[in-house]
Amino acid sequence: MSKYDDLFADTAPDESLFVDKGALDPLAEPPEIVARDDQERELATVLNGVHDGYLPPTVSIYGPPGTGKTLTTRRLCREFATRHDTVAVEYVNLKECRTLFSAANEILFELTGEKKGAYEGLDGVFAGIWDALAAYPEWTVVLLDEVDHVRHDTNYDPNEFFYRLLRGEGKLARDISLSVWLLSNELLEVDLRLDSRVESAMSDEAVFFPPYGVAELGAILDPRIDRAFRDGAVPDAVCEYGVQEAARRWGDARKALTLFRQAGETATERGLDRLTIECVDTNLEQTEREATIAKLLALPANHFVVLAGITGRDQGGTIKQPVTTAEVHTVIQDDAFPTELRLGERAIRQLVTDLETMGLVETWIESRGADGRVKQLETTFDPQWVREAIEPYVAESAYLAALADG
Ligand SMILES: Nc1ncnc2c1ncn2[C@@H]1O[C@H](COP(=O)(O)OP(=O)(O)OP(=O)(O)O)[C@@H](O)[C@H]1O
């Protein structure tokens, strides 16, 4: 017997509680969308506008992560398009786009399978988009997912981008009927601080996806847990407990699926023949930690600097929270940022508001008697996680580099 026979025998999942772990993969398309009847109806009503000769120039689809925005919107549009030759749907994810140019190029790529070189500029890319759409059916719906990811880049003025997309000359000249559906966590007008020129070109059509409650998460998870685990491996009480905790903490289907996968892995590692509440508890924190760190890794550098300032250490080396904006300012003002990028108190306040909107920071006002009222800041998660996510940001600032060394 080679050592690999032993190794494979050792790691073979014969004691596993799973029969089809893939059923808990959040990326796997579920056969049925459940618990989103209201949103499906709203979206279907908008699409049916083609029968009256109208689709809104924009539709905002917004809500917190893992609430089914992408799944529901894509499926509904696809189903509608297969029933109507006059309608085409294209899906573009802008998550990786760091500039206005790359975002536009990504749309072009979806339409044509090709991208333009940088020398053709934004004008060249938009010309390509209008050329492509001229050959499309009468109505085109373009779904722009994670459009909020590109917002803070120095090269990116969302106003410029949206104005071209909605009012571009090439589009108007060719009478192209384009409906741009914007998927994001926040309502874009608020989030991107769009100017009135762009706002007037957008419609106020919006569909909100709220966090899932217990009953909704249960309806999503039950069939997938059934498929994923061996018969009897997930007692009802444990299933209910996990669903309740996932709903109370997150309302996020993606995290809830991950929680049950990890809890199943824990039970298997421990040689148990069924999932226990303890297995779920062990992974609640773990799931939260992974999801938060993923969020931290996607933050623009300035936001991360402020967050690091909120989780600075005191003289004794322990992380001090809560802190005030002034304290954050003091901590990070010695930074070796180029002067023009150094963050003043006003910029810090704005960044804190962003972080609060993203659910990473909470703030409250404390009365200090004669000293007046002071705003206090605190992370909504274990501040130590900021240190765990620091590596990719280290080159951005001397302050972060010092923290990473420390
Ligand atoms: N209503 C639902 N019915 C069945 N499965 C669902 C439902 N909602 C979410 N899911 C599951 O959760 C996964 C994540 O959902 P989705 O990607 O649509 O969330 P989202 O709101 O677009 O999230 P984000 O804002 O992070 O992009 C889906 O791929 C699917 O597996």
The ligand as a Gaussian input file, in Angstrom:
#p B3LYP/6-31G(d) Opt

LIG

0 1
 N      -35.773000      33.618000      -2.507000
 C      -34.823000      32.687000      -2.655000
 N      -35.136000      31.427000      -3.010000
 C      -34.165000      30.490000      -3.158000
 N      -32.856000      30.721000      -2.957000
 C      -32.479000      31.957000      -2.582000
 C      -33.443000      33.003000      -2.431000
 N      -32.788000      34.130000      -2.072000
 C      -31.499000      33.819000      -2.019000
 N      -31.277000      32.524000      -2.321000
 C      -29.978000      31.855000      -2.331000
 O      -28.995000      32.752000      -1.869000
 C      -28.030000      33.045000      -2.898000
 C      -27.668000      34.507000      -2.826000
 O      -28.711000      35.300000      -3.333000
 P      -28.449000      36.516000      -4.335000
 O      -27.104000      36.379000      -4.974000
 O      -29.612000      36.656000      -5.235000
 O      -28.401000      37.684000      -3.284000
 P      -28.196000      39.240000      -3.549000
 O      -29.306000      39.930000      -2.837000
 O      -28.044000      39.509000      -5.006000
 O      -26.835000      39.472000      -2.772000
 P      -25.671000      40.593000      -2.976000
 O      -26.247000      41.912000      -2.610000
 O      -24.616000      40.154000      -2.006000
 O      -25.232000      40.474000      -4.409000
 C      -28.710000      32.628000      -4.193000
 O      -27.793000      32.232000      -5.187000
 C      -29.560000      31.458000      -3.747000
 O      -28.776000      30.284000      -3.674000

